Amino acid sequence: MKFIYGCILFFIFPVLLLAQSSYEFGTTIRINEGDTVSTNMIAAGQFVDIFGYLNDDLFSASRSLVIKGTVADDAIVAGRTVTVSGRIGDMLLAAGETVIIDGEIEGDLFVTGNDIRLTANVKVLGNVGLAGNEVVFEGGTVDGWMRIAGDKITMDGSVTNFVELYGNNFFFGEDYSPSSKTSIITNKQINAEDLDNAPADLAISVEKETWGAALLFSIWLYVSMLIIGTVLTLVFPVTTGDLYRFSTERYFRNTGIGFISFLAIPVVIFILLILILTIPLSVMIILLYGLSLFISFLLVGLTLGTKSIRFLKTEEKYSDYFWGLALGMVLIGLLSALPFAGIVINGLLIFFGLGTLISYIWQLRTNTL
């Protein structure tokens, strides 16, 4: 078992280089202008404002996030509204209903949301991946490539490398100047002549399925699940610790229980639907079953990531659960992507998570009674 963990961690070791972090929870969390925080920051609250200097990574979940100062390293953030007008020293990964990027990103930029806007002040030194309903690139410069998936996409800036657009409605501004090829991948017939200010070398491909959009959607899905998992970990700290300990004690038993439950519950639901009078009960079980599968997925990520982190360190901290959840999501994504074996591994992980959750709830019930 240690050999397996060692092999996995060898490839993802940079993710585990975790410095001492600061944890801020509350209604309003702020780094004032002129202030400096020298460690990683994990922040969760209604409002998170970074006006000063953060000399490491930022991991934040909030209703409103504003970065006007500097984050020296990576920023992984989510909120109803996200506004970045400062400087990010490396990668920015953001998710929100409305996301506005108005500053300098010295690494890659990945954003998912309903409305995404890159203003004319934007400067991205790396690559850009955007997925949303309406995506507007007002101007600025991108030194890498751009991949954008959305229903309505507006392009009006400078891009050094190639541009790939996945969607159905496209608009090009007068200042759009790509240095390389621009490609449109769509599922409806579009003529370049009908698009104002379209680049001369524009390539249009009509496809029924677009892998690029699916990839960006996957990024959005994993980020969203990571945010929800973080919130649940914050709200239920004792339960999180108990579930982790419970999951690490009964690997094979929990997996077997999960396998049986995964097959049996749909059968029960089908029978209840046939009986007509029990349809309301079946609907309730369907909702609980779906919720259980979702929580089980998060539990697997938490267990796999936290176990990997604590394999390398002797001192156990509550912060291991946050980093473990993030690391676990990465590991699940990598393992699920393996050819052929990925499907089997993904199934076993689901069985393990579901079995652990059901066994834990049952134990609570019997202990209480």
C-alpha positions in Angstrom: 0.0 0.0 0.0 2.8 2.4 0.8 4.5 1.7 -2.5 1.3 2.6 -4.3 0.9 5.9 -2.4 4.6 6.6 -3.1 4.2 6.1 -6.8 1.1 8.4 -7.0 2.7 11.1 -4.8 5.8 11.1 -7.0 3.9 12.5 -9.9 1.8 15.0 -7.9 4.4 15.9 -5.3 4.4 19.6 -6.2 0.8 19.8 -5.1 1.8 18.6 -1.6 4.3 21.3 -1.0 2.1 22.9 1.6 3.5 25.7 3.7 2.0 26.9 6.9 -1.4 28.4 6.1 -3.6 31.0 7.7 -7.3 30.3 8.0 -9.9 33.1 8.0 -13.6 32.5 8.5 -16.3 35.1 9.1 -18.6 37.6 7.5 -15.9 39.9 6.1 -12.3 38.9 5.5 -9.9 41.6 4.4 -6.2 42.2 3.7 -6.0 46.0 3.9 -3.9 48.1 1.5 -0.3 48.2 2.8 -0.7 45.0 4.8 1.2 41.8 4.0 0.4 38.1 4.7 3.3 35.8 4.2 1.6 32.4 4.3 -1.1 30.6 2.3 -4.6 31.8 3.1 -7.8 29.8 3.2 -10.7 32.2 3.5 -14.4 31.5 3.7 -17.0 34.2 4.3 -19.6 36.5 2.9 -17.0 39.0 1.6 -13.3 38.5 0.9 -11.3 41.5 -0.1 -7.6 41.4 -0.9 -6.3 45.0 -1.1 -2.8 44.3 0.3 -0.1 41.7 -0.5 -0.5 38.0 0.0 2.9 36.4 -0.5 1.6 32.9 -1.3 -1.5 31.0 -2.4 -5.1 32.0 -1.9 -8.0 29.5 -1.6 -11.3 31.3 -1.1 -15.0 30.6 -1.1 -17.3 33.6 -0.6 -20.4 35.5 -1.7 -18.2 38.3 -3.1 -14.5 38.3 -3.8 -12.5 41.3 -4.7 -8.7 41.2 -5.4 -7.3 44.7 -5.9 -3.9 43.9 -4.4 -1.4 41.2 -5.1 -1.5 37.4 -4.7 2.1 36.3 -5.3 1.3 32.7 -6.2 -1.8 30.8 -7.3 -5.4 31.9 -6.5 -8.2 29.3 -6.5 -11.4 31.3 -5.8 -15.2 31.0 -6.0 -18.1 33.3 -5.3 -21.3 34.7 -6.5 -19.3 37.7 -7.9 -15.5 37.6 -8.5 -13.6 40.7 -9.4 -9.8 40.6 -10.0 -8.2 44.0 -10.8 -4.9 43.4 -9.1 -2.0 41.0 -9.8 -1.9 37.2 -9.6 1.6 35.9 -9.6 0.8 32.5 -11.1 -2.4 30.6 -12.0 -5.9 32.0 -11.4 -8.7 29.5 -11.2 -12.1 31.2 -10.6 -15.7 30.1 -10.5 -18.8 32.4 -10.0 -22.0 33.7 -11.4 -20.3 36.9 -12.5 -16.5 37.0 -13.0 -14.7 40.1 -14.1 -10.9 40.0 -14.8 -9.4 43.4 -14.9 -5.8 42.9 -13.9 -2.6 41.0 -14.6 -2.3 37.2 -14.5 1.3 36.0 -14.7 0.3 32.4 -15.2 -2.7 30.5 -16.7 -6.2 31.7 -16.3 -9.2 29.3 -16.0 -12.7 30.7 -15.4 -16.2 29.2 -15.2 -19.4 31.1 -14.7 -22.6 32.6 -16.1 -21.1 35.9 -17.2 -17.4 36.2 -17.8 -15.7 39.5 -18.8 -12.0 40.2 -19.5 -11.6 43.9 -19.7 -9.3 46.0 -21.9 -6.8 46.1 -19.0 -6.3 42.4 -18.8 -2.8 41.0 -19.4 -2.4 37.2 -19.2 1.1 35.8 -19.6 -0.1 32.2 -19.8 -3.0 30.3 -21.4 -6.7 31.0 -21.0 -9.6 28.6 -20.6 -13.1 30.1 -20.2 -16.5 28.4 -19.9 -19.8 30.3 -19.4 -23.1 31.4 -20.8 -21.8 34.8 -22.1 -18.1 35.4 -22.4 -16.7 38.8 -23.4 -13.0 39.4 -24.2 -13.1 43.2 -24.3 -9.5 43.7 -25.0 -6.1 43.4 -23.4 -3.5 40.8 -24.2 -3.1 37.1 -23.9 0.4 35.7 -24.5 -0.7 32.0 -24.7 -3.6 30.3 -26.3 -7.3 30.8 -25.6 -10.1 28.2 -25.5 -13.5 29.5 -24.8 -16.8 27.6 -24.5 -20.1 29.6 -24.3 -23.5 30.4 -25.8 -22.4 34.0 -26.7 -18.8 34.8 -27.2 -17.3 38.2 -28.0 -13.7 38.7 -29.0 -11.9 42.0 -29.2 -8.3 41.7 -27.9 -4.8 40.5 -28.8 -3.9 36.8 -28.5 -0.3 35.5 -29.3 -1.2 31.9 -29.8 -4.1 30.0 -31.3 -7.8 30.6 -30.4 -10.5 28.0 -30.2 -14.1 29.0 -29.7 -16.9 26.5 -28.9 -20.4 27.8 -29.1 -23.1 29.0 -31.5 -23.1 32.9 -31.3 -19.8 34.7 -32.1 -19.0 38.4 -32.4 -15.6 39.9 -33.3 -14.6 43.5 -32.5 -12.5 45.8 -34.6 -9.5 45.4 -32.3 -9.4 41.6 -32.3 -5.9 40.6 -33.5 -4.8 37.0 -33.1 -1.3 36.2 -34.1 -2.2 32.7 -34.9 -5.1 30.7 -36.2 -8.7 31.2 -34.9 -11.0 28.2 -35.0 -14.7 28.0 -34.4 -16.2 24.6 -33.3 -20.0 24.7 -33.4 -23.0 22.4 -33.9 -24.8 24.7 -36.3 -24.0 26.1 -39.8 -22.1 29.4 -39.7 -20.5 31.3 -42.6 -17.4 33.4 -42.0 -18.9 36.1 -44.3 -21.8 36.6 -41.9 -19.4 37.5 -39.0 -18.3 41.2 -38.9 -14.6 41.7 -38.4 -13.9 38.0 -38.6 -10.1 37.2 -39.1 -9.1 36.2 -42.6 -7.9 32.8 -41.6 -11.0 31.9 -39.6 -11.7 28.1 -39.6 -15.2 26.9 -38.9 -15.9 23.3 -38.0 -19.4 21.9 -37.5 -19.5 19.0 -35.1 -22.2 17.3 -33.1 -20.0 17.0 -30.0 -17.3 19.4 -28.9 -14.6 17.9 -26.7 -13.3 21.3 -25.7 -16.6 22.3 -24.2 -16.8 19.0 -22.4 -13.3 19.6 -21.0 -14.2 23.1 -19.7 -17.4 21.8 -18.3 -15.5 19.2 -16.4 -13.2 21.9 -14.9 -16.3 23.8 -13.8 -17.8 20.7 -12.3 -14.8 19.7 -10.3 -14.3 23.3 -9.0 -17.9 23.5 -8.0 -17.7 20.2 -6.1 -14.5 21.4 -4.4 -16.3 24.5 -3.2 -19.3 22.6 -1.9 -17.0 20.1 -0.2 -15.0 22.9 1.4 -18.1 24.5 2.8 -19.4 21.2 4.2 -16.0 20.6 5.8 -16.2 24.0 7.5 -19.8 23.6 8.6 -19.4 20.0 9.9 -15.8 19.8 11.2 -16.5 17.0 13.8 -18.5 14.9 11.3 -15.7 15.4 8.7 -13.1 14.0 11.1 -15.3 11.1 12.2 -16.1 10.2 8.6 -12.4 10.2 7.6 -11.4 8.0 10.5 -14.4 5.6 9.8 -13.5 5.4 6.1 -9.9 4.4 6.8 -10.8 1.6 9.2 -13.0 -0.5 6.9 -11.9 -0.4 3.2 -13.1 -3.7 1.9 -16.2 -4.0 4.1 -17.4 -0.5 3.1 -16.7 -1.2 -0.6 -18.8 -4.3 -0.4 -21.7 -2.6 1.3 -21.5 0.2 -1.2 -21.7 -2.2 -4.1 -24.8 -4.0 -2.8 -26.4 -0.6 -2.0 -25.6 0.8 -5.4 -27.5 -2.1 -7.1 -30.3 -2.6 -4.5 -31.5 1.0 -4.1 -32.5 1.5 -7.7 -34.4 -1.8 -7.6 -36.3 -0.6 -4.5 -37.1 2.7 -6.2 -38.4 0.8 -9.3 -40.7 -1.3 -7.1 -42.0 1.7 -5.2 -42.8 3.4 -8.6 -44.8 0.4 -9.8 -46.9 0.4 -6.7 -48.2 3.9 -7.6 -49.3 4.8 -4.0 -45.6 4.9 -3.0 -44.5 7.2 -5.7 -43.9 10.1 -3.3 -41.7 7.9 -1.2 -39.8 6.7 -4.3 -39.2 10.4 -5.3 -37.8 11.1 -1.8 -35.5 8.1 -2.0 -34.3 9.2 -5.4 -33.4 12.6 -4.0 -31.6 11.0 -1.0 -29.8 8.5 -3.3 -28.5 11.3 -5.5 -27.4 13.3 -2.5 -25.7 10.2 -1.1 -23.8 9.6 -4.3 -22.7 13.2 -4.4 -21.5 13.2 -0.8 -19.9 9.9 -1.3 -17.8 11.3 -4.2 -16.6 14.1 -1.9 -15.9 11.6 0.9 -13.7 9.6 -1.5 -11.8 12.7 -2.5 -11.3 13.7 1.1 -10.2 10.3 2.2 -7.8 9.7 -0.7 -6.2 13.2 -0.5 -6.0 13.4 3.3 -4.5 9.9 3.5 -1.9 10.8 0.9 -0.9 14.0 2.7 -0.7 12.3 6.1 1.4 9.6 4.6 4.2 12.1 4.2 3.9 13.9 7.5 3.7 12.9 11.2 1.8 15.9 12.6 -2.0 15.8 11.8 -3.9 19.1 11.4 -7.4 20.0 10.6 -6.2 21.9 7.6 -5.2 18.5 6.1 -8.9 18.0 5.2 -9.1 21.1 3.0 -5.9 20.3 1.1 -6.8 16.7 1.1 -10.1 17.4 -0.5 -8.4 19.4 -3.3 -5.7 16.8 -3.8 -8.3 14.0 -3.8 -10.3 15.7 -6.6 -7.1 15.8 -8.6 -6.3 12.2 -7.9 -9.8 11.0 -8.8 -9.6 13.0 -12.1 -6.3 11.4 -12.9 -7.4 7.8 -12.0 -10.7 8.1 -13.8 -8.9 9.2 -17.0 -6.8 6.0 -17.2 -7.7 4.0 -20.3 -10.0 1.0 -19.5 -8.9 0.8 -15.9 -10.4 4.2 -15.2 -14.0 3.0 -15.4 -13.3 0.2 -12.9 -11.4 2.4 -10.5 -14.1 5.0 -10.7 -16.7 2.4 -9.9 -14.8 1.0 -6.9 -14.3 4.5 -5.5 -18.1 5.2 -5.8 -18.8 1.9 -4.0 -16.3 2.7 -1.3 -17.7 6.2 -0.7 -21.3 5.1 -0.7 -20.7 2.1 1.6 -18.7 4.3 4.0 -21.5 6.8 4.2 -24.2 4.2 4.7 -22.2 2.3 7.3 -21.4 5.5 9.2 -25.1 6.6 9.3 -26.2 3.1 10.4 -23.6 3.1 13.2 -24.9 6.4 14.4 -28.4 5.1 14.4 -27.6 1.9 16.3 -25.4 3.8 18.9 -28.2 6.3 19.4 -30.8 3.6 19.9 
